[in-house]
Amino acid sequence: MSRNAFLLPVNRSVPVKLWWPNGQGKQTGYELSVGVEVGGGSTHTRTTVYFRTVELIQEPIAGSPGLSFYFRINGRPVFLKGSNWIPADSFQDRVTYDVIKNLLQSAVDANMNTLRVWGGGLYEREEFYDICDELGIMIWQDFMFACALYPSESSFLNTVREEVTHQVRRLKSHPSIIVWSGNNENEAAIATDWFHIPPAEREVYRRDYVQLYINNIREIILREDSSRPFLSSSPTNGEESVQEGWIAENPYNPNYGDTHFYSYVDDCWNWKNFPRTRLASEYGFQSWPSFSTLQKVSAPKDWHYSSDFTAHRQHHLSGNKQMLFQAGLHFSLPVSTDPLQEYKDTLFLTQVMQAQCVKAQTEFYRRSRSEIIEGRGHTMGALYWQLNDIWQGPSWSSIEYGGKWKMLHYFAQDFFAPVLLVGCEDEEEFHIYAVSDLQSNLSATLQVCFKL
């Protein structure tokens, strides 16, 4: 089997309309027809091509240690607004075009422009990326390695090279994909010793990491696709991780790269508990889906918060208690003489808690875009965990299994809006921020009313 490539030059003097992310412009494409004649036979194909550039900018910032970390699309800095995508179902034959389209359209309807395809899932089918191209959803594409230590034997690396080469060749023509990422959280796993590796063996695992993600996956990306950046992991310190031999001492350093941040014990309404990071690529809080969604997979004996069903569906350690704890910080927990009503009210309250928590954190990241405080800031992305769900159970998603929006997704329409007003209290002072993604100046009048 041979593989030949040819280049089709496009004269720079010929004006072409660019592909833009959602909220930044149109997603203009052009039809390309290709015909080949060989030995008296011929074949023809048509496809849609797009024009856009992407750069990952990591450079010094005045008044701040570390480096910036943001994406420039067609020469324009763009704040990434969105979430993380996981497989839409445990059984992929259930996932239809309409299921994918509904989920992606829901992301756009909530003013999102980016989804991160999580490395613990799967490489999505062609329709997923086609729809993202059409809707202007930028994709942060992980390779499918997550939260684990992987071998470096030649037999395994051979399969990895085949896998990565195939996926890059299959997907690289999609303008929606703006970055390749080697894995999910494996740099952090080694750096912070998730797996309690004996000190004498740690260097072996560090070498295996570099062998897999740098000497193999990165080399394939450099050979196959020079049109978009590559990150070795997420989270990562980016260029700083490179300088430290690809595994940074602290991959969660907010002055570099992207960060993942979760805290279920601190008050989620207090913005001071959040890291003022360069780009937040994972954060979130759990909630339960609505009763109508759970009712389809449960029986009346399951309909209380301490049931075996409630415990079985929860796969996050202490997750059910953490939801009630956060809710209890600001609300009275449901109490009713009707056990079913109390259960329904509790499910609802977890969604109220989740929506308010993610709102507070996202608004903090958006207002941190243009300021440096105590050396930190210049945040250029907020991707909460997670958009969709794989079954009917408690999770971090804003859309329930089946496509129903949780309260969080309705909130996202507002906190990801092109123009956002954010108020926050700091040391007995009340600050109001106006945040705009628009490309033109906006004239507005702010009216502040105090009610005692």
C-alpha positions as CSV (number, residue, x, y, z in Angstrom):
1,M,0.0,0.0,0.0
2,S,1.5,3.4,-1.0
3,R,0.6,6.8,0.1
4,N,1.2,9.9,-2.0
5,A,0.4,13.5,-1.2
6,F,0.2,16.6,-3.3
7,L,-0.1,20.3,-2.4
8,L,-2.7,22.6,-3.9
9,P,-1.4,26.1,-3.7
10,V,-3.9,28.9,-2.9
11,N,-2.8,32.3,-4.1
12,R,-2.8,34.7,-1.1
13,S,-4.1,37.5,-3.3
14,V,-7.3,35.6,-3.7
15,P,-9.7,36.6,-0.9
16,V,-11.1,33.6,1.0
17,K,-13.6,33.8,3.9
18,L,-12.3,32.3,7.1
19,W,-13.7,29.7,9.5
20,W,-14.5,31.3,12.8
21,P,-15.5,29.8,16.2
22,N,-19.1,30.3,17.4
23,G,-19.6,33.9,18.4
24,Q,-16.6,35.2,16.5
25,G,-17.9,35.0,12.9
26,K,-19.2,32.6,10.3
27,Q,-18.1,29.0,9.6
28,T,-17.6,29.5,5.8
29,G,-16.5,26.5,3.9
30,Y,-15.7,25.8,0.2
31,E,-16.5,22.7,-1.8
32,L,-13.4,20.9,-3.2
33,S,-13.9,18.4,-6.0
34,V,-11.1,16.0,-6.9
35,G,-11.0,13.7,-9.8
36,V,-8.4,11.0,-10.6
37,E,-8.0,9.1,-13.8
38,V,-5.9,5.9,-13.9
39,G,-5.6,3.3,-16.6
40,G,-8.8,4.4,-18.4
41,G,-10.8,4.4,-15.1
42,S,-11.7,7.4,-13.0
43,T,-12.9,8.4,-9.6
44,H,-14.3,11.6,-8.2
45,T,-14.9,12.9,-4.7
46,R,-16.2,16.1,-3.1
47,T,-15.4,17.5,0.3
48,T,-15.7,20.7,2.2
49,V,-12.6,22.6,3.0
50,Y,-12.1,25.5,5.4
51,F,-9.4,28.2,6.0
52,R,-8.3,29.2,9.5
53,T,-5.1,29.5,11.5
54,V,-4.5,28.6,15.2
55,E,-1.7,29.5,17.5
56,L,-1.0,28.7,21.1
57,I,0.6,31.7,22.7
58,Q,2.9,31.2,25.6
59,E,4.9,34.3,26.3
60,P,5.9,36.5,29.3
61,I,3.2,38.7,30.9
62,A,4.1,42.0,32.5
63,G,3.6,41.9,36.3
64,S,3.3,38.1,36.4
65,P,5.7,35.2,36.7
66,G,5.3,32.3,34.2
67,L,3.9,32.5,30.7
68,S,0.6,33.3,29.0
69,F,-1.5,30.4,27.7
70,Y,-4.2,31.3,25.1
71,F,-5.3,30.5,21.6
72,R,-5.2,32.9,18.7
73,I,-7.6,32.0,15.9
74,N,-7.0,33.8,12.6
75,G,-4.8,36.2,14.5
76,R,-7.4,37.0,17.1
77,P,-7.2,36.0,20.8
78,V,-10.2,33.9,21.7
79,F,-11.4,33.1,25.2
80,L,-12.4,29.4,25.3
81,K,-15.9,29.0,26.7
82,G,-17.3,25.5,27.1
83,S,-17.2,22.1,28.6
84,N,-15.7,18.6,28.4
85,W,-17.2,15.9,26.2
86,I,-17.5,12.3,27.2
87,P,-19.0,9.4,25.2
88,A,-22.7,9.9,24.7
89,D,-23.6,6.3,25.7
90,S,-22.0,3.2,27.2
91,F,-23.4,1.4,24.1
92,Q,-22.2,3.2,21.0
93,D,-24.8,1.7,18.7
94,R,-27.4,3.8,20.6
95,V,-25.6,7.0,19.6
96,T,-27.4,8.3,16.5
97,Y,-26.7,11.4,14.4
98,D,-29.6,13.1,16.1
99,V,-28.2,12.4,19.6
100,I,-24.9,14.0,18.7
101,K,-26.5,16.9,16.9
102,N,-28.8,17.6,19.8
103,L,-25.9,17.6,22.3
104,L,-23.7,19.8,20.2
105,Q,-26.5,22.2,19.3
106,S,-27.2,22.5,23.1
107,A,-23.6,23.5,23.6
108,V,-24.0,26.3,21.0
109,D,-27.3,27.3,22.4
110,A,-25.5,27.9,25.8
111,N,-23.0,30.2,24.0
112,M,-20.1,27.7,24.1
113,N,-17.3,27.8,21.6
114,T,-15.2,24.9,22.8
115,L,-15.4,21.3,23.9
116,R,-12.6,19.2,25.2
117,V,-12.8,15.5,24.0
118,W,-11.7,13.7,27.1
119,G,-8.8,11.2,26.9
120,G,-10.7,8.6,28.9
121,G,-13.4,8.2,26.3
122,L,-13.1,7.5,22.6
123,Y,-12.2,9.1,19.2
124,E,-15.6,10.3,18.0
125,R,-17.1,9.4,14.7
126,E,-16.9,11.6,11.6
127,E,-20.3,13.1,12.1
128,F,-19.3,14.6,15.5
129,Y,-16.4,16.6,13.9
130,D,-18.5,17.5,10.9
131,I,-21.1,19.1,13.1
132,C,-18.5,20.9,15.2
133,D,-17.1,22.3,11.9
134,E,-20.6,23.5,10.9
135,L,-21.5,25.0,14.3
136,G,-18.1,26.6,15.1
137,I,-17.3,24.5,18.1
138,M,-13.5,24.3,18.7
139,I,-12.2,20.9,19.8
140,W,-9.4,20.3,22.3
141,Q,-8.6,16.7,21.2
142,D,-7.1,14.4,23.8
143,F,-5.5,11.1,22.6
144,M,-7.1,8.2,24.4
145,F,-4.8,7.8,27.4
146,A,-6.1,8.8,30.8
147,C,-5.3,8.5,34.5
148,A,-3.0,5.5,34.2
149,L,0.5,4.3,33.7
150,Y,1.1,2.8,30.2
151,P,3.8,0.3,29.1
152,S,6.6,1.1,26.7
153,E,7.2,-2.3,25.1
154,S,7.7,-2.2,21.4
155,S,4.6,-4.3,20.7
156,F,2.4,-1.8,22.6
157,L,4.1,1.3,21.0
158,N,3.6,-0.2,17.5
159,T,-0.2,-0.3,18.1
160,V,0.0,3.3,19.5
161,R,1.8,4.5,16.4
162,E,-0.8,2.9,14.2
163,E,-3.7,4.4,16.3
164,V,-2.3,7.9,16.4
165,T,-1.3,8.0,12.8
166,H,-4.7,6.8,11.7
167,Q,-6.6,9.3,13.9
168,V,-4.5,12.3,12.9
169,R,-4.8,11.5,9.2
170,R,-8.6,11.0,9.6
171,L,-9.2,14.2,11.6
172,K,-6.7,16.8,10.7
173,S,-8.8,18.3,7.9
174,H,-11.4,19.5,10.5
175,P,-11.0,23.2,11.3
176,S,-12.8,22.6,14.6
177,I,-9.8,20.7,16.1
178,I,-7.4,23.4,17.5
179,V,-5.0,21.3,19.6
180,W,-3.8,17.8,20.1
181,S,-3.2,16.7,23.7
182,G,-1.2,13.5,24.5
183,N,-3.3,12.4,27.5
184,N,-5.5,13.3,30.4
185,E,-3.8,13.9,33.7
186,N,-0.9,11.5,33.3
187,E,1.8,14.1,33.8
188,A,0.1,15.1,37.0
189,A,-0.3,11.5,38.1
190,I,3.5,10.9,37.9
191,A,4.5,14.3,39.2
192,T,2.3,14.1,42.3
193,D,2.7,10.3,42.7
194,W,-0.9,9.2,42.4
195,F,0.1,5.5,42.3
196,H,2.6,5.5,45.1
197,I,5.6,4.4,43.0
198,P,8.6,3.4,45.1
199,P,11.3,6.2,44.8
200,A,13.8,3.8,43.3
201,E,11.4,3.1,40.4
202,R,10.1,6.5,39.6
203,E,12.7,7.3,36.9
204,V,11.6,4.2,35.0
205,Y,8.1,5.6,34.8
206,R,9.3,9.0,33.8
207,R,11.3,7.5,30.9
208,D,8.2,5.5,29.9
209,Y,6.1,8.6,29.9
210,V,8.6,10.5,27.6
211,Q,8.9,7.5,25.4
212,L,5.2,7.2,24.8
213,Y,4.0,10.7,24.6
214,I,7.0,12.6,23.3
215,N,9.2,10.2,21.3
216,N,6.2,8.5,19.7
217,I,3.0,10.5,19.8
218,R,4.6,13.9,19.5
219,E,6.9,12.8,16.7
220,I,3.9,11.6,14.7
221,I,2.1,14.9,15.2
222,L,5.2,16.8,14.0
223,R,5.4,14.7,10.9
224,E,1.7,14.5,10.1
225,D,0.2,17.8,11.1
226,S,2.1,21.1,11.5
227,S,-1.1,23.2,11.3
228,R,-2.0,23.1,15.0
229,P,-0.2,22.9,18.4
230,F,0.5,19.8,20.5
231,L,0.4,19.5,24.3
232,S,1.9,16.5,26.0
233,S,-0.9,16.3,28.7
234,S,-3.7,18.1,30.4
235,P,-3.2,19.6,32.8
236,T,0.3,20.7,31.9
237,N,2.6,23.7,32.3
238,G,3.1,23.9,28.6
239,E,6.6,25.2,27.8
240,E,7.6,25.1,31.4
241,S,6.9,21.3,31.4
242,V,9.1,21.0,28.3
243,Q,11.9,22.8,30.1
244,E,11.5,20.4,33.1
245,G,11.8,17.3,30.9
246,W,8.1,17.0,30.1
247,I,7.0,16.3,33.7
248,A,6.8,19.5,35.7
249,E,7.3,19.5,39.4
250,N,3.8,21.1,39.8
251,P,1.6,20.6,36.7
252,Y,-1.1,22.5,38.5
253,N,0.9,25.8,38.6
254,P,-1.6,28.5,37.8
255,N,1.1,30.7,36.2
256,Y,1.5,28.2,33.3
257,G,-0.6,26.1,31.0
258,D,-4.0,24.7,31.9
259,T,-5.3,23.5,35.2
260,H,-7.8,21.0,36.6
261,F,-9.3,22.1,39.9
262,Y,-11.9,20.4,42.2
263,S,-12.8,21.2,45.8
264,Y,-15.9,19.9,47.4
265,V,-15.3,21.0,50.9
266,D,-14.7,24.8,50.4
267,D,-17.7,27.1,49.9
268,C,-18.2,27.2,46.2
269,W,-19.9,30.6,46.4
270,N,-16.6,32.1,47.6
271,W,-14.5,33.1,44.5
272,K,-11.4,33.3,46.6
273,N,-11.3,29.5,46.8
274,F,-10.6,29.3,43.1
275,P,-7.2,29.4,41.4
276,R,-6.6,32.4,39.2
277,T,-5.2,30.3,36.4
278,R,-4.2,30.9,32.8
279,L,-6.8,28.4,31.5
280,A,-9.2,26.2,33.4
281,S,-9.8,23.1,31.4
282,E,-11.6,21.1,34.1
283,Y,-13.7,22.1,37.1
284,G,-17.1,21.3,38.4
285,F,-19.6,20.0,40.9
286,Q,-22.0,17.0,40.8
287,S,-25.8,17.0,40.8
288,W,-28.4,14.4,40.3
289,P,-30.5,14.2,37.2
290,S,-34.2,15.0,37.4
291,F,-36.7,12.5,38.8
292,S,-38.3,11.9,35.3
293,T,-34.9,10.7,34.1
294,L,-34.2,8.4,37.1
295,Q,-37.8,7.1,37.1
296,K,-37.1,5.2,33.8
297,V,-34.4,3.0,35.5
298,S,-35.6,2.7,39.1
299,A,-38.5,1.4,41.2
300,P,-40.5,3.1,44.0
301,K,-38.3,1.4,46.6
302,D,-35.4,3.3,45.2
303,W,-36.9,6.8,45.6
304,H,-35.2,8.1,48.7
305,Y,-31.7,9.6,49.1
306,S,-30.3,6.8,51.3
307,S,-31.5,3.9,49.1
308,D,-29.3,1.2,47.7
309,F,-30.1,2.6,44.3
310,T,-28.8,6.0,45.2
311,A,-25.6,4.6,46.5
312,H,-25.1,2.2,43.6
313,R,-25.5,5.0,41.0
314,Q,-22.9,7.1,42.7
315,H,-19.4,6.3,41.5
316,H,-17.6,9.3,43.1
317,L,-16.4,8.6,46.7
318,S,-18.6,10.5,49.2
319,G,-20.3,12.3,46.2
320,N,-23.8,12.1,47.7
321,K,-22.7,13.6,51.0
322,Q,-20.7,16.3,49.3
323,M,-23.7,17.5,47.3
324,L,-25.7,17.8,50.5
325,F,-22.9,19.5,52.2
326,Q,-22.5,22.2,49.6
327,A,-26.2,22.7,49.3
328,G,-26.5,23.0,53.1
329,L,-24.0,25.9,53.2
330,H,-26.6,28.2,51.6
331,F,-30.0,26.4,51.6
332,S,-32.2,24.4,54.0
333,L,-32.2,20.8,53.1
334,P,-35.6,19.4,52.1
335,V,-37.8,17.9,54.9
336,S,-41.3,16.6,54.1
337,T,-43.9,14.2,55.5
338,D,-44.1,12.9,51.9
339,P,-41.0,10.8,51.3
340,L,-41.3,11.0,47.5
341,Q,-41.7,14.8,47.5
342,E,-38.6,15.0,49.8
343,Y,-36.6,12.9,47.3
344,K,-37.7,15.0,44.4
345,D,-36.9,18.2,46.2
346,T,-33.4,16.9,47.1
347,L,-32.7,16.0,43.5
348,F,-33.8,19.5,42.5
349,L,-31.7,21.1,45.2
350,T,-28.5,19.4,44.0
351,Q,-29.1,21.0,40.6
352,V,-29.5,24.4,42.2
353,M,-26.3,23.9,44.1
354,Q,-24.4,22.7,41.0
355,A,-25.6,25.6,38.8
356,Q,-24.7,28.2,41.4
357,C,-21.3,26.7,42.1
358,V,-20.2,26.5,38.5
359,K,-21.7,29.9,37.8
360,A,-19.6,31.5,40.5
361,Q,-16.4,29.8,39.3
362,T,-17.0,30.5,35.6
363,E,-17.7,34.1,36.2
364,F,-14.5,34.4,38.2
365,Y,-12.5,33.0,35.3
366,R,-14.2,35.3,32.8
367,R,-13.6,38.4,34.8
368,S,-10.0,37.4,35.4
369,R,-9.3,37.6,31.7
370,S,-7.9,41.1,31.6
371,E,-6.4,41.5,35.1
372,I,-3.3,40.5,37.0
373,I,-3.7,40.4,40.8
374,E,-0.8,39.4,43.0
375,G,1.0,38.1,39.9
376,R,-1.8,35.9,38.7
377,G,-4.6,36.2,36.1
378,H,-4.9,36.6,32.4
379,T,-7.3,33.7,32.3
380,M,-8.3,32.8,28.8
381,G,-10.5,29.8,29.0
382,A,-13.2,28.1,31.2
383,L,-14.2,24.5,30.3
384,Y,-16.3,23.0,33.0
385,W,-16.6,19.3,33.6
386,Q,-18.8,18.0,32.0
387,L,-21.3,18.6,29.2
388,N,-23.1,15.3,28.7
389,D,-23.7,12.0,30.5
390,I,-23.3,8.4,29.7
391,W,-26.1,7.0,31.9
392,Q,-28.8,8.0,34.4
393,G,-26.9,8.8,37.5
394,P,-25.3,11.6,39.5
395,S,-22.5,13.4,37.7
396,W,-20.9,16.7,36.9
397,S,-22.9,17.0,33.6
398,S,-25.0,20.0,32.6
399,I,-27.1,17.8,30.3
400,E,-28.8,14.6,31.5
401,Y,-28.6,11.3,29.7
402,G,-31.3,11.6,27.1
403,G,-30.7,15.3,26.3
404,K,-32.7,17.1,29.0
405,W,-31.0,20.2,30.3
406,K,-30.1,20.5,33.9
407,M,-30.4,23.9,35.6
408,L,-26.6,24.4,35.1
409,H,-27.0,24.4,31.3
410,Y,-29.7,27.2,31.6
411,F,-27.2,29.1,33.8
412,A,-24.5,28.5,31.2
413,Q,-26.5,30.5,28.6
414,D,-26.0,33.5,30.9
415,F,-22.5,33.1,32.3
416,F,-21.2,32.3,28.7
417,A,-23.1,35.1,27.1
418,P,-21.1,37.4,24.8
419,V,-21.6,40.3,27.2
420,L,-21.6,39.5,30.9
421,L,-22.0,41.6,34.1
422,V,-20.4,40.1,37.2
423,G,-20.6,41.5,40.7
424,C,-18.4,40.3,43.6
425,E,-17.6,41.3,47.1
426,D,-14.0,41.8,48.3
427,E,-13.0,43.2,51.7
428,E,-16.3,45.0,52.2
429,E,-16.1,46.5,48.7
430,F,-18.5,45.5,45.9
431,H,-16.9,45.3,42.4
432,I,-18.8,45.2,39.1
433,Y,-17.1,43.8,36.0
434,A,-18.3,44.1,32.5
435,V,-17.0,41.3,30.3
436,S,-17.4,41.4,26.5
437,D,-16.4,38.9,23.7
438,L,-17.6,41.4,21.1
439,Q,-15.2,42.7,18.5
440,S,-16.5,46.2,18.7
441,N,-16.9,48.8,21.4
442,L,-20.1,48.6,23.4
443,S,-21.8,51.6,25.0
444,A,-23.9,50.8,28.0
445,T,-25.4,52.4,31.1
446,L,-25.0,50.7,34.4
447,Q,-27.8,51.3,37.0
448,V,-27.1,50.1,40.5
449,C,-30.0,49.9,43.0
450,F,-29.6,49.1,46.7
451,K,-32.4,47.6,48.7
452,L,-32.2,47.6,52.5
